[in-house]
């Protein structure tokens, strides 16, 4: 908290809805940097120290006492929202809240493919994920689902479900970016955390190296540096070297800097496998691209087709093979579709204010 990852942004913007509906919102979760109770935005925060070793991680997986002690401080609790909580504390939370007649809502945003393994750590993750996703979540009073994939899975077990994609607050200053791009270079940006089961930025770089054009093109990569790229994608180092100064690495940046880079660019690009993890989740970077008015090149995962812009600039890929990506890049580069920054408009489709009535109706049914 308050803005170091997608989970923090989701929790805060959902909480702004609850606040606007008249609820007093309290946070209780691990924090790497802060272990003292404090206000975040206007919300009370009771942070739990981030586990530092195996023993502390094991305790975190099974302990409910910290949550219980925090709940005891409040006498008028109507709802407890469990954000991807682990199996044992979630079971104990359900029992405790049933005794106090408190409704439990699960905010479900992911379904990792933790496969069975005899490795102790992987085995614990497999058991925990299986119990939470296939058993315990089916016992809660309501579910906030980040995607229709998860909503469909739980609809036969939980009566009250609402789909809330990642949301933003467009009144925040970070969306009022000073746009300074003034040349005819077509700028692409990737921002995120690539990996073997996430975005394949190596494939994107390889496709850029195959494009032939007289137009000026740049690719800006946020989230990793050149050395990290080489470690992740040694097979694409030659492609990177071919591109020379057309590719720049920004490393890890603040969320404000990431939003600024997206807003300054003509296109955001990301490619993800259509696996369970990516179909169950929802890419926060897509939300930020839409909100900033930046063009998008992405493949069809999760629910993004439902929100994809029909502006004639953005391209939704059905396939993520090299030929399809190269064709999309070649198309937009040949058109020389440089965005006039003064024409960019903030898109309100993911603004949290638009979801307040839905959330009100959801809570009313619990």
N, C-alpha and C positions, 0 to 999 in steps of 0.2 A: 504494500500500500504506500502511496495512493495510486501510482501509475507505472509500476515496473513490469507488469505483464498483462496479458489479455484478461486473466481472471480478475485482477484488480479493477480494470475498466468496467467489466461486466457487473461486478458486485456493486460498485459505486453508482453506476447509471441506473441499475434496477432499484437501488435503494432510494434514488431521487424520486422515482415513481411512488414508492411506499410513503416517503416523506410528504410528497405533494397530496397524497390521499389521506394524510392526517396521522400517520404512524410515526412513533419514535423508534429509530433504527439503531441497533447496536451491533458492532462487529466483534467477532471472536475467532482469531485464526493465527497461524504462524507468521512470523515476520523476521527476516534475516537481520534487519538493522535496528529495529525498535522493540524494546521489551517493556516499555512503560505505557500505562494507560494515557491516552491523549485523544484529542478531537481530530478526525479526518473529515475535511469539509465541515459539515455540521453534525457529523455522526460520532457517537461514543465508540471508542476502540479499546478493546482489551486484548492486546497481542500476547501470543504464546511464543517463547523463544524457539528459534529454528533448530531442529535436531542437528547435533554436531558429530555424532558417532553412531555406531550400530546399535548400542544399547538404548540411546535416546530415541532412535528411529523406531525400535521395537516398542518402546513405551508409548510413543506417539500413535502407533498403529492400534493399540489396545486401550489406552487410557481415556476415561470419560470424566475423571474428577475435575479437571480444569474447566470443562464446559459446564458441568453441574454446579460448581462453585460460582461461576459467572451467572448462571440462570437463577440461582437462589437470590441474587441481589435485586431481582426485579419481580414484583408481585402481580403485574397486570399483563403478562405475556399472552398474546393471542396466537402468534405464529412463530415457529422456529424454522428457518430455511437452512437445510443441510446442503452445502455446496460441495459436491463430490466427496462426501465424508467416507472414511474407511468403515469396514464392515462392523467391527466390534463396537466402536463408539456410536455408530448409527443405530445398532440394535438397542443399545442401552439408552440412547436418546429417545427412541420410540417408546420404550417402556416407561421412562421417566415422564415424558410428555403425556402419555395416556393417563397416568396417575394424576397429573395436574390439569387434565383436560385442555391441553394445548395442541393445536393442530401442527403437524409436521409436513413441511413442503420440501421436496428434493429439487434442487436446481441441478439438472443433469446436462452436462456440456461435452462429454467425451465418452468414448468406449474404446480404450486401448486394447490392442490385440496381444495381451499378455498370455503367451502360450504355455502349455504345461511343460515343466522341466524339473529335473531332480536337483538342479542348482538351488540351494536353500532360499536365496533372495528371490529368484524368479518363481519358485514354487509358492512363496508367500504372496507375491504379487498376483499370481494366477488365481489362488484361492480367494484372495480379497476381492479382486475384480469380479470373479464369478459370483460370489455371494452377494455383493452389492448390486450388480446389474441384473442378475437373473432371479434373485430372491427378495432381498430386503427392500429395494425400491418399489416393489409391487405391493408393499404393505403401508406406504405412506398415505397421507390424506390428499395430497395433491402434488403435481409435478410441473415445474417450469422447465420446458424442453427447449434446447437451443436449435433443434432441427426437426423436420417432419419425420426423418428416419427414426429418431428416438420416440417421437410422439406415436407413430404407428406401432412400434414395438410394445409400448406400455398401455396402449388404448384398451386392450382387452382385460387389463388388470386394475387400472386406476381410473376412477370416474372423472376426476377433475384434472385436466391437463391444459396448459397454455403453451403456445410456441412463442418464445421471445428470442429473436436473433441477437447478436451483439449490438448494443445500442450506444449512442453518443449523445452528448449535450452540445448542440450547435451554438449555444450562447457562450461557451467557453472561449477564452481569448485565443487559444491555440488554433482555432479554425479561421481566425482573421489573419491570414498569412499575407505578408507584403510580397506581392508577386513581381519578380525583377527580371525574368527571362525575356531577352529582347533580340535573340538571333534566330536564324532559320534552321538551327540544328534540331533534329527530332530526338528528344530525350526520353529514354526509358529508365524506369527505376524498379529495382527489386528490394523489398524490405521485409525481413523476417528472420527465421531461424532454420536454415536448411539442414537436411540430414537424410539418412537412408529411407526414412518413412515420412518425410515432410516434403518441402519444396526441392525440386531438382534443379538448382541454379547452374550446375555443371552442364546439363543438357541445354539450358537456355544459352549459355555462353558459347557452346559448340555450334548451335544454330546461328547465332549472330556472326560467327566466323565464316559461315558459308554464304552470307548475303552479299550480293553484288549490286552496288548502287553508287551513283555520283552524289547523292544527298549526304549531308552531314548527319552522323548518327553517334549517339553516346549511350552507354549503359552504366548507370550508377547503382552500386550494390551496397546496401546497408545491412548490418547484422553480422558481418564477418570481414576479416582482412584477407589480403592476398595469400599470406602464409596458411591461414585456415582453409582457404579455398583449395590450395594445393594439397593439403593433408586429406581433405574430404574427397577431392576429385582429381587424383593424379593422372587419370586417363585424359583429362581435358586441359592439361597445362599447355600443351602445344597450341590448342585453339585460343587460349587466353593470350599467349605470346603473339599470336598472329594478329590479334585485335589491337595490340599496343595501347596507345592512350585513349582509345575509344571506350575502354572500360576503366572505371575508377572504383576503389573500395573505400568505404567510409568507416568500416568497423562498427562497433556498438555505439549507438547514439541515443540520446534521450527521446522520449515519445514526442515531444514538441518538435525536435529536429526531424524526426521521421515524418511527421505530418507535413512539415514545411517542404521536405524533399518530394513527397507525393504531390503536393499542390503545385510545385514548380515544374513538374514533369508533364510530358505529353501522354505517356502511357505507363501504367503499372503492369508488370507481368509476373505471373506465378503459375507453376505447373505442379499438380499433386496427383498421386495415384488414387484410383477409386477403390480404396480399401475401407474396411469397416471404420477405422479411426477417422478418416477424412470425410466419410459420408455421414457419420454420426455427429461430428462437430460442425463448425461453421467458421470460415476464415475471417478473422477480424480485419485483416488487411483489405479484403474485398469491401467491407463496410466503410473503411477509411477512404478507399479509392472513390467509391460512389459518393460519399459525403463531400469530398474535396472537388468533385467534378472532373477528375482525371480519367482519361480513357483506360480501358482494361483489355488485356489479352490473358485469358485464363481458360482452363478446361472445366467441363461440367461436373462439379462435385456438390454434395450437400444440396442446399436449396438455392444456390446462386442463380440458377436459371429464372426463378420466380422474380428476382429483383434486377436481372441483368438489363442494362440500358439499351434502348433501341435508338441510339443516336447516330447509327451509321458509321461510327468510329470504332467502337469496341467490338471485339471478336470473342465469341464463346466457342471453344474447341470441343469437338466430340471425341477426338483422339489425341493422344499425347506422344505420338511417334515423331521422329525427327522431321519427316516430310511435312506433316501437318503444321508443326510449329514454324518451320522455315517458310512455308507458304503464307501463313498469317503475318509474319514479320515482313516478308517481301512485299505483301499487299499494302500494309500501312506505310512502309517506307517509300515505296514507289509513288504512293499518293501524296507524299510529302505533307502529311496531315499534322503540321505544327499547330498546336492549340494557341489561339490568342488568349493570353492569360486574363486580359481584361473582360473576356467573355465568359470566364468560368463562374459558375453559380454554385452556391452551397446547396446540396441536395438534402432534403429533409426526411427522406423515406426511413432512415434509421434513427431519427431524433426521438429520444425517449418520451417527449411530450405527446407524441402521436399514439402511444400505447397505454396511456393512463386509463382510458375507459375499459379496454380489454382486461387490464389487471384488476380493476375495480370489480368487474363482473366475475372474474375468476375467484377472487377472494370471497365474494358474496355467496358463492356456491359451496364453499367449504364447510 
